[in-house]
Amino acid sequence: MDLKEIESAMEGILFAAGEPVGVERICLALEIDRATADAVAQKLMDAYSYERRGIRLIKLDSSYQLCSAPEYAELIRKTFESRRPAKLSPPALEVLSVIAYYQPTTRAYVDQIRGVDSSYTVSLLLDRELIEECGRLAVPGRPILYRTTTTFLRSFGLSSLEELP
């Protein structure tokens, strides 16, 4: 495949996926190396940005995703207003912050830091797919460990956890 075909194929894959796609999966599908995949993705990012298109290609850790351009967020929000999820409450943001900075962590640790029970808030964040279970702690009782998801990164406009303030 020539570079233009690779570019078009990558664009099609990312559009059809509707969620982040790992670079390795793209490389396997297109039979290209990582450097080529990253170069093609960067070229698409630059093209969308330069042409002021309605979509953008973003990098999330070691994956890529097509998303809407931030400058059209208000118009998109108006269009899909009935589907807009409720905002996070201050306690939910507090729990999410603790998990983001101390992940992987248990609900008991979150409760200890906050000084109140966080059961409801943790289940709310799980329902909204901002956090996920990622194993169990090797101590008596084997409590569940939680971490943030790519939905969390996307929702807060981060490409990786290193960008947390």
Order of alpha helices (4+ residues) and beta strands (2+ residues): alpha-beta-alpha-alpha-beta-beta-alpha-alpha-beta-alpha-alpha-beta-beta-alpha
